[in-house]
Amino acid sequence: MELFIDTCNNNLVFLLIQNNKIIDEIILKDNKRISDIFQSNLDDLLKRNSVKLKEIKSIYITKGPGSYTGVRIGLTMGKTLFCINPVVKIFTISSLLFQAGLKNVISILDARSQKSYFGVYENGVSIIEDQILPNETVEDISKSFEGFLIVQDQIDLDYASNFLELKTKFKLVTKAEELNPNYIKNFI
């Protein structure tokens, strides 16, 4: 049994996977209270599928960029499970890459304050480093990638399809202390 967690961008997403098939999901969009509802929703997902947390063998987590608190929620769960059960496998992926999928995509996520997280991907490979840019710069740079699809703020994102498509792009984390967020923002 495997579990996918995305808490980076005001959405709470759980996918429960068995034999490379999504058997259940919870997707709660535009929720600014993820920290309040995370555990109860995870418990509900596991209970309705008669799955115990110790039966989860692999956990896939988006590691940001995104909301500071949101990024920490998913990664903290991963670290906790890793400490409780050291044989669980933890995998991470950039939330920009997860949004992009395996297409030629300009991936944009709201970073607030008139800025955006920005990444450009060609068939699941980053062709410029993920970065944070003023919104007007994002518009200008986007024009130089003719033929690339622009995806923004997880609008119409098919989480299940993107997960299955990108499963091999997630990176295995071998130690709990390696489970680090991708913040991008420079904090003062």
GICORNOR-V652435 format. One record per pair of residues at least 12 apart in sequence whose ideal C-beta (glycine too) atoms are under 7 Angstrom apart, sorted by the first residue. I is the first residue (numbers start at 1). GAP is how many residues later the second one is. D is the distance in whole Angstrom. If there is no record, write none. Layout:
# GICORNOR-V652435
I;GAP;D, I;GAP;D
This chain:
# GICORNOR-V652435
1;17;6, 1;50;6, 1;54;5, 1;55;5, 1;56;6, 2;15;4, 2;54;7, 2;55;7, 2;56;4, 2;58;7, 3;13;6, 3;53;5, 3;56;5, 4;13;7, 4;56;4, 4;159;5, 5;54;7, 5;56;5, 5;69;5, 5;72;6, 6;56;4, 6;68;7, 6;153;7, 7;27;5, 7;31;7, 7;63;5, 7;66;4, 7;67;4, 8;54;5, 8;56;5, 8;58;3, 8;59;6, 8;62;5, 8;63;5, 8;66;7, 8;87;4, 9;57;4, 9;58;6, 9;61;6, 9;86;6, 9;100;6, 9;145;6, 10;20;6, 10;21;6, 10;22;6, 10;57;6, 10;60;7, 11;16;7, 11;17;7, 11;18;5, 11;20;7, 11;143;6, 12;14;7, 12;16;4, 12;19;6, 12;22;5, 12;25;6, 12;26;6, 12;29;6, 13;14;5, 13;146;5, 14;12;4, 14;27;7, 14;28;6, 14;31;5, 15;144;6, 15;145;6, 15;148;6, 16;29;6, 16;33;6, 16;35;7, 20;144;7, 22;138;5, 23;26;7, 24;21;6, 24;24;7, 24;25;5, 25;135;6, 26;15;5, 26;19;5, 27;132;6, 34;36;6, 34;39;6, 35;34;6, 35;38;6, 38;35;6, 54;31;6, 56;32;7, 57;31;6, 57;32;7, 58;30;7, 58;31;4, 58;33;7, 59;19;6, 59;22;6, 59;29;6, 59;31;5, 60;31;5, 60;103;7, 60;110;5, 61;13;5, 61;14;6, 61;17;5, 61;29;7, 61;31;5, 62;12;6, 62;31;6, 62;33;4, 62;36;5, 63;12;6, 63;29;4, 63;30;7, 63;31;7, 63;118;6, 63;119;5, 64;31;6, 64;117;5, 64;118;4, 64;119;6, 65;30;6, 65;31;7, 65;44;7, 65;52;4, 65;65;7, 65;117;5, 65;118;6, 65;119;4, 66;29;5, 66;43;6, 71;110;5, 72;109;7, 75;104;6, 75;106;6, 78;12;5, 78;101;5, 79;97;5, 79;100;5, 82;94;4, 82;97;7, 83;93;6, 89;83;6, 90;83;5, 90;89;6, 91;79;4, 91;80;6, 91;81;6, 91;82;7, 92;78;6, 92;79;6, 92;81;6, 92;87;7, 93;73;7, 93;76;6, 93;77;5, 94;25;7, 94;36;6, 94;88;6, 95;14;7, 96;13;6, 96;21;6, 96;23;4, 96;34;5, 97;22;7, 97;24;6, 97;27;7, 97;29;7, 97;72;7, 98;64;6, 98;68;6, 99;52;6, 99;55;6, 99;58;6, 100;19;7, 100;21;4, 100;51;6, 101;61;5, 101;64;6, 101;65;6, 102;21;5, 102;22;4, 102;63;5, 102;64;7, 103;46;6, 104;18;5, 104;19;7, 104;43;7, 104;44;5, 104;45;7, 105;16;5, 105;43;6, 105;44;5, 105;46;5, 106;14;5, 106;36;5, 106;39;6, 106;42;5, 106;44;5, 107;12;5, 107;14;6, 107;44;6, 108;30;6, 108;42;7, 108;44;4, 109;44;6, 110;43;5, 111;21;5, 111;74;7, 114;20;6, 114;21;5, 115;17;5, 115;18;6, 115;19;6, 115;20;6, 116;17;6, 116;19;6, 116;22;5, 117;13;7, 117;15;6, 117;67;6, 118;13;6, 118;15;5, 118;20;5, 120;25;6, 120;28;7, 124;42;6, 124;45;5, 130;54;6, 131;53;6, 132;52;5, 132;53;6
